Amino acid sequence: MAYIITILLYLLFLFVFGLRYAKRLKKKEDFLVAGRSLTAPVLVGTLLATWIGSGDIFSVSDLSYNHGYSALIGSAGGWIGIIIVFFIAGRVRRFGQFTVPDILEARYNK
């Protein structure tokens, strides 16, 4: 019973939190890209949490323990992606689109 109450309280908290912050949204850009106002540390933290999540951390640590340093190549794709995004982020931000398909459509037409 305690589990159900805890889950319901958590869901209620998320719902109230969402309603509170939904009132601050004025246009689509505020919702999709946080009004383009996030700082660099927040963006890096978001990318790390998204691309190199707990599955990658636990699986690479297990592989590293069993197979040595050669298993660290498992995270290389995420790190290379972050480096690439670092160099193209300014151009993408100035372009003013929200998704990769939007950018490709604006560049190459439908």
C-alpha positions in Angstrom: 0.0 0.0 0.0 2.9 2.4 0.8 4.2 1.9 -2.8 0.9 2.9 -4.3 0.6 6.0 -2.1 4.2 7.0 -2.9 3.6 6.6 -6.7 0.4 8.6 -6.5 2.1 11.4 -4.6 4.9 11.4 -7.1 2.5 11.6 -10.0 0.5 14.4 -8.3 3.7 16.3 -7.7 4.7 16.0 -11.4 1.2 17.1 -12.5 1.2 20.2 -10.3 4.8 21.0 -11.3 3.9 20.7 -15.0 0.9 22.9 -14.6 2.8 25.5 -12.8 5.5 25.7 -15.5 3.2 25.3 -18.4 1.7 28.7 -17.6 5.1 30.3 -18.4 5.1 29.1 -22.0 4.2 31.8 -24.4 5.2 30.3 -27.8 6.4 27.1 -29.4 10.0 27.9 -29.0 9.7 28.1 -25.2 8.5 24.5 -25.0 10.7 22.9 -27.7 14.0 24.5 -26.9 13.5 26.2 -23.5 13.3 29.6 -25.2 17.0 29.1 -26.3 18.1 30.4 -22.9 19.8 27.4 -21.3 23.4 27.8 -20.2 26.3 25.7 -21.6 26.7 23.5 -18.4 23.0 22.7 -18.5 23.1 21.7 -22.1 26.2 19.6 -21.6 24.5 17.9 -18.6 21.5 17.2 -20.7 23.5 15.7 -23.5 25.5 13.5 -21.1 22.4 12.3 -19.4 20.7 11.5 -22.7 23.5 10.1 -24.8 25.7 8.5 -22.1 23.1 7.3 -19.7 23.1 4.7 -17.0 22.9 1.8 -19.4 26.1 2.9 -21.1 27.8 3.6 -17.8 27.0 0.2 -16.3 27.6 -1.9 -19.4 30.9 -0.2 -20.2 32.1 -0.6 -16.6 31.2 -4.3 -16.6 32.9 -4.8 -20.0 36.0 -2.9 -18.8 36.2 -5.0 -15.7 36.0 -8.2 -17.8 37.9 -7.2 -20.9 40.2 -4.3 -20.0 40.5 -0.8 -21.4 39.6 -1.9 -24.9 35.9 -2.0 -23.9 35.9 1.8 -23.4 35.4 2.1 -27.1 31.7 1.5 -26.3 31.2 5.1 -25.2 33.2 6.6 -28.1 30.1 7.2 -30.2 28.5 9.4 -27.6 31.6 11.4 -27.0 32.2 11.9 -30.7 28.6 13.0 -31.1 29.0 15.6 -28.3 32.2 16.9 -29.9 30.5 17.3 -33.3 27.5 19.0 -31.7 29.8 21.4 -29.9 31.2 22.6 -33.3 27.9 22.9 -35.2 25.6 24.1 -32.4 26.2 27.8 -33.1 25.3 27.4 -36.8 22.2 25.4 -35.9 21.1 27.9 -33.3 21.4 30.8 -35.8 19.5 28.7 -38.3 16.4 29.0 -36.1 14.8 25.6 -36.7 13.9 23.0 -34.1 14.6 19.5 -35.6 17.0 17.9 -38.0 14.2 17.3 -40.6 13.3 21.1 -40.3 16.9 22.0 -41.1 17.2 19.6 -44.0 13.9 20.8 -45.4 14.9 24.4 -45.2 18.3 23.6 -46.8 17.3 21.2 -49.5 13.6 21.8 -50.0 10.9 19.1 -49.7 
